[in-house]
Amino acid sequence: MQDAVLAMLAKEPSHGYHLHARLRRVLGPLGESMNRGQIYVTLARLERAGLVVCERADGLPERPERKVYALTPAGQQRVAAWLAEVGWPKPDLAEFHLKLAAAAAARLADPVELVAAQRRELLRHLREAQQAALAEPAGSGAGLLLEGVALRLQADLRWLDACERAWSGADDEVEGG
C-alpha cells in the first residue's frame, strides 16, 4: 500500500481524500475494501519515514486548511526502486497488480514493460529449475520439488501473459481518460 500511495504522489501532490479516490478508481473491485483511514495512516507513516512532506493548503471556506502531501527525493527514489523490483520466488500477485495499476495511473512506467521485466526474471528462474531437475535422478524428492517450482513458474508466466493482454489495451482507460 505504501508504495502505491507514493506512486500516486509521483504524478502530483495530493490530499488524502483525492489519493483514496484515485486508488479506488484504478483498482476497481480490489480497491472497494480500502477505507479512507488506511490512506491517512499510510501518509503519516510515509511522512515519519521522510518519504513525503505535508503542507497546509488553502481550501474551501468550510475546510480552510487541507493537508497536501508531496514526495521527497527519498520518496521519488523509493518509487523508482519499487517499479524496478521484480519479485520471486514468492511474487505477491496482488502487489504486482497494484504496481501495474499505480505505475499506469501515475504515468510513471509502462505496465507492459513491467510485465516484460517480471517475465524475464521468471524465465530465468524457470531455466534454472529445469536444468537442476534434469540433474536429479528420476523419482528423487528434490526432482519432485523442482518440478513443482517449474510448474508454479509456468503458471505465473501464463498469468503474466494475461496481464500483458489486459494492459496492452488499457493505455488511457486507467484513470478514465
C-alpha positions as CSV (number, residue, x, y, z in Angstrom):
1,M,0.0,0.0,0.0
2,Q,2.8,2.5,0.9
3,D,4.5,2.1,-2.5
4,A,1.2,2.6,-4.4
5,V,0.5,5.8,-2.4
6,L,4.0,7.0,-3.2
7,A,3.5,6.2,-6.9
8,M,0.2,8.2,-6.9
9,L,2.0,11.1,-5.3
10,A,4.7,10.9,-8.0
11,K,2.2,12.1,-10.5
12,E,1.2,15.1,-8.5
13,P,1.0,16.3,-4.8
14,S,-2.4,15.5,-3.4
15,H,-4.5,15.3,-0.2
16,G,-5.6,12.0,1.3
17,Y,-9.2,12.1,0.0
18,H,-8.0,12.5,-3.6
19,L,-5.5,9.7,-3.2
20,H,-8.1,7.4,-1.8
21,A,-10.5,8.2,-4.7
22,R,-7.7,7.6,-7.3
23,L,-6.6,4.3,-5.8
24,R,-10.2,3.1,-5.6
25,R,-10.7,4.1,-9.2
26,V,-7.6,2.4,-10.6
27,L,-8.0,-0.8,-8.5
28,G,-11.7,-1.2,-9.3
29,P,-13.2,-4.1,-7.2
30,L,-9.8,-4.6,-5.4
31,G,-10.0,-1.1,-4.1
32,E,-13.5,-1.4,-2.7
33,S,-12.3,-2.7,0.7
34,M,-9.8,0.2,1.1
35,N,-11.0,2.7,3.6
36,R,-10.0,6.3,3.8
37,G,-8.4,5.9,7.2
38,Q,-5.8,3.5,5.7
39,I,-4.6,6.2,3.4
40,Y,-4.2,8.7,6.3
41,V,-2.4,6.2,8.4
42,T,-0.1,5.3,5.5
43,L,0.6,9.0,4.7
44,A,1.5,9.6,8.4
45,R,4.0,6.7,8.3
46,L,5.5,7.9,5.0
47,E,5.9,11.4,6.4
48,R,7.7,10.0,9.6
49,A,9.9,7.9,7.2
50,G,10.9,11.1,5.3
51,L,9.3,9.9,2.1
52,V,6.6,12.6,1.9
53,V,6.2,16.1,3.2
54,C,2.9,17.6,4.2
55,E,1.9,21.2,3.6
56,R,-1.2,23.1,4.6
57,A,-3.1,24.4,1.6
58,D,-6.0,26.9,1.5
59,G,-9.2,25.1,0.7
60,L,-12.9,25.8,0.7
61,P,-14.4,28.1,3.4
62,E,-15.8,25.0,5.1
63,R,-12.4,23.3,5.0
64,P,-10.0,26.2,5.4
65,E,-6.8,24.1,5.6
66,R,-6.1,20.8,3.9
67,K,-3.0,18.8,4.1
68,V,-1.4,18.3,0.8
69,Y,1.3,15.6,0.5
70,A,4.2,15.5,-1.9
71,L,7.1,13.2,-2.4
72,T,10.6,14.0,-1.1
73,P,13.7,13.0,-3.1
74,A,13.8,9.8,-0.9
75,G,10.2,9.1,-1.8
76,Q,11.0,9.5,-5.5
77,Q,13.9,7.1,-5.2
78,R,11.7,4.6,-3.4
79,V,9.1,4.7,-6.1
80,A,11.7,4.2,-8.8
81,A,13.2,1.2,-6.8
82,W,9.7,-0.3,-6.4
83,L,8.9,-0.1,-10.0
84,A,12.3,-1.7,-11.0
85,E,12.0,-4.5,-8.5
86,V,11.0,-7.9,-9.7
87,G,9.9,-10.5,-7.2
88,W,10.4,-14.2,-7.0
89,P,10.3,-16.9,-5.5
90,K,7.2,-15.5,-3.8
91,P,5.7,-12.9,-6.1
92,D,2.7,-11.4,-4.5
93,L,0.2,-11.2,-7.4
94,A,-2.0,-8.6,-5.7
95,E,1.1,-6.5,-5.0
96,F,2.3,-6.8,-8.6
97,H,-1.2,-5.9,-9.9
98,L,-1.1,-2.9,-7.6
99,K,2.3,-1.9,-9.0
100,L,0.9,-2.1,-12.6
101,A,-2.2,0.0,-11.7
102,A,-0.3,2.6,-9.8
103,A,2.5,2.9,-12.4
104,A,-0.1,3.4,-15.2
105,A,-2.3,5.8,-13.2
106,A,0.7,8.0,-12.3
107,R,2.2,7.6,-15.7
108,L,5.5,6.5,-14.1
109,A,6.1,3.4,-16.2
110,D,4.5,1.3,-18.9
111,P,2.8,-1.6,-17.3
112,V,3.6,-3.8,-20.3
113,E,7.3,-3.1,-19.7
114,L,6.9,-4.0,-16.0
115,V,5.3,-7.3,-17.1
116,A,8.2,-7.9,-19.5
117,A,10.8,-7.4,-16.8
118,Q,8.9,-9.7,-14.4
119,R,8.6,-12.3,-17.3
120,R,12.4,-12.2,-17.9
121,E,13.1,-12.9,-14.2
122,L,10.6,-15.8,-14.1
123,L,12.0,-17.3,-17.3
124,R,15.5,-17.1,-15.8
125,H,14.3,-19.0,-12.7
126,L,12.4,-21.5,-14.9
127,R,15.5,-22.3,-16.9
128,E,17.5,-22.8,-13.6
129,A,14.8,-25.0,-12.1
130,Q,14.5,-27.1,-15.3
131,Q,18.3,-27.6,-15.5
132,A,18.5,-28.5,-11.8
133,A,15.6,-31.0,-12.3
134,L,17.4,-32.7,-15.2
135,A,20.5,-33.2,-13.0
136,E,18.4,-35.1,-10.4
137,P,17.9,-38.8,-10.5
138,A,14.4,-39.9,-11.7
139,G,12.0,-40.2,-8.8
140,S,14.1,-38.2,-6.3
141,G,12.4,-35.9,-3.8
142,A,14.5,-33.0,-5.0
143,G,13.4,-33.7,-8.5
144,L,9.8,-33.6,-7.5
145,L,10.3,-30.3,-5.6
146,L,12.0,-28.8,-8.7
147,E,9.1,-30.0,-10.9
148,G,6.7,-28.1,-8.5
149,V,8.8,-25.0,-8.8
150,A,8.8,-25.2,-12.6
151,L,5.0,-25.7,-12.7
152,R,4.5,-22.7,-10.4
153,L,6.7,-20.6,-12.6
154,Q,4.8,-21.7,-15.7
155,A,1.5,-20.8,-14.1
156,D,2.9,-17.3,-13.2
157,L,4.1,-16.8,-16.7
158,R,0.7,-17.6,-18.1
159,W,-0.8,-15.1,-15.7
160,L,1.8,-12.5,-16.9
161,D,0.6,-13.2,-20.5
162,A,-2.9,-12.3,-19.3
163,C,-1.6,-9.2,-17.7
164,E,0.1,-8.1,-20.8
165,R,-3.0,-8.7,-22.9
166,A,-5.1,-6.7,-20.5
167,W,-2.6,-3.8,-20.1
168,S,-1.7,-3.6,-23.8
169,G,-5.2,-2.1,-24.5
170,A,-5.5,-0.2,-21.2
171,D,-3.5,2.9,-22.1
172,D,-5.8,5.7,-21.3
173,E,-8.6,3.8,-19.6
174,V,-6.7,3.6,-16.3
175,E,-7.9,6.9,-14.9
176,G,-10.9,7.4,-17.2
177,G,-9.1,9.4,-19.9
